[in-house]
Structure formats: structure tokens, C-alpha cells
Amino acid sequence: MTAAENQSGTLIVVVGPSGAGKDSVMGFAARHFAQRPDILFVRRVITRPSDAGSEVHESVSMSEFEELQEGGAFAVAWQAHGLSYGIPREIADRIESGMTAIVNGSRAALPAIRAAFGKVAVALVTADAPVLAKRLAQRGRESEEDVLRRLKRQVPDVVAGPDVTVIDNSGRLDIAGQHFVALVEQHCAKAPHPA
């Protein structure tokens, strides 16, 4: 029996286009679930400075990332937008023990994440195109050319499937945040609680 077949918790993977507000929706839920030890918000390992962007992550250099990857530190690793991302391998153990783990993922990496973790729930956070463009411009992390490239990026369609929930974050954060909180609670209710 593989770890994926034996797992009793769930990995909730948050995906969506840049500017959809994935970090904001996850932050809303993290505040809501602050007193819940059975819910883990995963810190990804990223080759990006720790003070860049709103996501709390483990910042490493490219050489450190490659060393970690060669040493088997990641359950899944991928590259996007000139950066490398990794989900720590120990997350699988936490899920197997019955925890609900939430990670900011990638639509392109979703097949690898599903293969590594088996039972996943996908939260596809979306927003209208004008909202995405405005948010990306306000972030100030990229040039106008980079913003346009992000908006045009073709990625696999993940909307289909019984494990995908679409959350529209075009409007108020608390509305999208409550939808995401409800999704997390639904999966926590299905998980057996550790004795």
C-alpha cells in the first residue's frame, strides 16, 4: 500500500491565475483556523527572496534548492516564472496522520501533485480578467510586459473533475474567503480525527 492509498487526511491545493488572490484567500482562512492544530498551512520552498510577495515561504538560493531536491526533500517540485517551487516531503506524513494540509500550488504542477499525494481537493481561485490585470499592476513585482505574459499564459484546464471547487474572488475577499473556509471544513469533517 502506498502512502497515497494509506492517507487519512487531505491535501487542499489552491491554484489559479496570478492576481486571482490565492494568498489573500488562504490568509483569510489561516486567520479563521488559527486555533485549529489539525489544519496545516504549508510553507513552500521557493527561490525567491523572503520579502518578495505576500506569501510566507522558505527562501533559498537556486543552488540550495537543487541540493534539497537531489536529497529528496520535496514531494513535488516545479518551475514557473523563472522560479523553483517545492512542497516539503514531510507534508505527506502529516496528511497520513489525519491532518488537512493547505498549499498554494500550480495548475501546471497539478498532475504531479495528484500523483504524489493521491487524495487531493483543488480550490481554483479565479477573478475576472480586468481584476487580474489591475491586481498584477498594483503588485509592482513585474514589468507591464511580464504582466501581459502572465495573463496570456496557457495552462492546463483544471476546471473539470470531482475534486475541483471554483471560487470567484473578483469581489469582496470575505465572500471568497468564506467559500474557501467552507471547503476546508467540508474536508476536515471527512477526515478521521487522530486519537
matplotlib code that plots the C-alpha trace (Angstrom):
import matplotlib.pyplot as plt

x = [0.0, 1.4, 1.4, -1.3, -3.5, -3.0, -3.5, -6.4, -6.2, -6.5, -4.2, -6.1, -4.2, -5.0, -4.5, -5.4, -4.1, -1.7, -3.6, -6.6, -5.8, -4.8, -2.6, -5.4, -8.0, -5.5, -4.6, -8.3, -8.7, -5.4, -6.8, -10.1, -8.4, -5.7, -6.7, -7.0, -4.0, -5.4, -5.1, -1.7, -0.9, 2.2, 5.2, 6.6, 10.3, 10.9, 13.9, 12.5, 13.6, 11.6, 10.4, 9.0, 5.3, 2.7, 3.2, 5.1, 7.7, 11.1, 13.5, 16.5, 19.1, 18.9, 21.9, 20.3, 17.1, 18.9, 20.7, 17.4, 15.8, 18.7, 18.4, 14.8, 13.4, 10.4, 7.3, 6.8, 8.9, 8.3, 9.4, 7.3, 8.0, 11.8, 11.5, 11.6, 9.0, 8.9, 6.4, 8.3, 8.2, 7.2, 3.8, 2.8, 3.4, 1.2, -1.6, -1.3, -1.7, -5.1, -4.3, -5.8, -2.9, -3.4, -0.8, -0.5, 0.1, 0.3, -2.1, 0.8, 2.1, -1.3, -0.8, 2.5, 0.8, -2.1, 0.4, 2.5, -0.4, -3.3, -6.3, -6.4, -9.0, -8.4, -9.6, -9.4, -9.4, -10.4, -11.2, -12.4, -9.6, -9.8, -9.5, -6.4, -4.7, -5.3, -4.1, -0.9, -0.1, -0.7, 1.7, 4.6, 6.7, 6.8, 7.0, 4.0, 5.3, 5.6, 2.1, 0.7, 2.7, 1.2, -2.3, -1.8, -0.1, -1.7, -2.1, -3.9, -7.6, -8.3, -12.0, -13.3, -13.2, -15.0, -12.1, -12.2, -14.1, -14.1, -14.0, -14.6, -12.5, -13.5, -15.3, -15.0, -12.4, -14.6, -17.1, -14.4, -12.7, -15.9, -16.3, -12.8, -13.3, -16.4, -14.4, -11.7, -14.4, -16.0, -12.7, -11.9, -15.3, -14.5, -11.1, -10.9, -9.6, -6.4, -6.9]
y = [0.0, 3.4, 6.4, 7.9, 4.9, 4.9, 8.6, 9.6, 13.4, 15.6, 18.0, 21.0, 22.6, 26.2, 27.1, 29.9, 32.7, 35.3, 38.1, 36.0, 36.5, 33.0, 34.3, 36.6, 33.8, 31.5, 34.3, 34.8, 31.0, 30.9, 33.6, 31.8, 28.5, 29.9, 27.8, 24.5, 22.3, 19.7, 22.2, 23.0, 25.8, 24.6, 26.8, 26.2, 26.4, 29.0, 30.5, 34.0, 36.5, 36.1, 39.8, 39.4, 39.0, 38.3, 34.5, 33.3, 30.9, 29.3, 31.3, 29.5, 30.1, 28.1, 26.0, 25.3, 24.3, 21.9, 20.4, 19.9, 18.4, 16.0, 15.0, 14.1, 17.0, 17.6, 15.6, 17.7, 20.4, 22.6, 25.7, 28.7, 32.4, 31.9, 30.5, 27.0, 25.8, 22.8, 21.2, 19.6, 15.8, 15.7, 17.1, 13.6, 12.2, 15.0, 14.2, 10.5, 11.2, 12.8, 16.4, 18.7, 20.5, 23.5, 24.5, 27.2, 25.0, 25.5, 24.4, 23.1, 21.1, 19.7, 16.3, 15.8, 16.9, 14.5, 11.7, 12.4, 12.8, 10.8, 12.3, 16.0, 18.7, 21.5, 25.1, 27.0, 30.7, 32.9, 36.5, 38.5, 39.5, 43.3, 42.4, 40.2, 42.9, 45.6, 43.4, 42.4, 46.0, 47.0, 44.3, 46.1, 43.0, 42.8, 44.9, 45.6, 43.1, 40.4, 41.1, 40.7, 37.4, 36.1, 37.0, 35.2, 32.1, 28.9, 26.4, 23.0, 23.3, 22.1, 23.2, 19.7, 17.0, 16.0, 17.2, 20.8, 23.7, 27.1, 30.2, 33.5, 36.2, 39.1, 40.9, 41.2, 39.0, 37.9, 36.3, 34.2, 33.6, 32.1, 29.9, 28.6, 28.2, 26.1, 23.9, 23.3, 22.5, 20.0, 18.1, 18.3, 16.7, 13.8, 13.2, 10.9, 12.7, 11.3, 9.5]
z = [0.0, -1.0, 1.2, -1.0, -0.6, 3.2, 3.8, 6.0, 5.7, 2.7, 0.8, -0.4, -3.4, -4.1, -7.8, -10.1, -12.3, -11.0, -9.5, -8.5, -4.8, -3.8, -1.0, 0.2, 0.3, 2.1, 4.5, 5.3, 6.1, 8.1, 10.4, 10.6, 11.5, 13.7, 16.7, 14.7, 15.2, 12.7, 9.8, 8.4, 6.0, 4.1, 3.6, 0.2, -0.5, -3.3, -4.9, -4.2, -1.5, 1.7, 1.5, -2.1, -2.4, 0.3, 0.6, 3.7, 2.3, 2.9, 0.7, -0.7, -3.5, -6.7, -5.6, -2.2, -3.9, -6.3, -3.3, -1.4, -4.5, -5.1, -1.4, -1.7, 0.4, -1.8, -2.5, -5.6, -7.2, -10.3, -12.1, -13.1, -13.9, -13.5, -10.0, -8.5, -6.0, -3.7, -1.4, 1.5, 1.6, 5.3, 4.5, 3.3, 6.8, 8.3, 5.9, 6.6, 10.3, 9.6, 9.1, 6.5, 4.7, 2.5, -0.1, -2.8, -5.8, -9.6, -12.3, -14.4, -11.4, -10.5, -12.2, -10.3, -7.0, -7.6, -8.4, -5.2, -2.8, -4.2, -2.4, -3.1, -3.2, -5.6, -5.0, -8.2, -7.3, -10.2, -10.9, -14.0, -16.4, -15.7, -11.9, -12.6, -14.7, -12.0, -9.2, -11.1, -11.9, -8.2, -7.0, -8.7, -8.9, -12.6, -15.7, -17.9, -20.4, -17.7, -16.5, -20.1, -20.4, -17.2, -18.4, -21.7, -20.2, -21.4, -18.6, -18.3, -17.7, -14.2, -14.0, -14.8, -12.1, -8.9, -6.8, -8.1, -6.5, -8.3, -6.0, -7.7, -6.0, -8.3, -5.5, -1.7, -0.1, 2.8, 0.3, -1.4, 1.9, 3.4, 0.4, 0.9, 4.7, 3.9, 1.5, 4.2, 6.8, 4.5, 4.1, 7.8, 8.5, 6.3, 7.9, 10.9, 14.0, 15.4, 18.7]

ax = plt.figure().add_subplot(projection="3d")
ax.plot(x, y, z, "-o")
ax.set_aspect("equal")
plt.show()
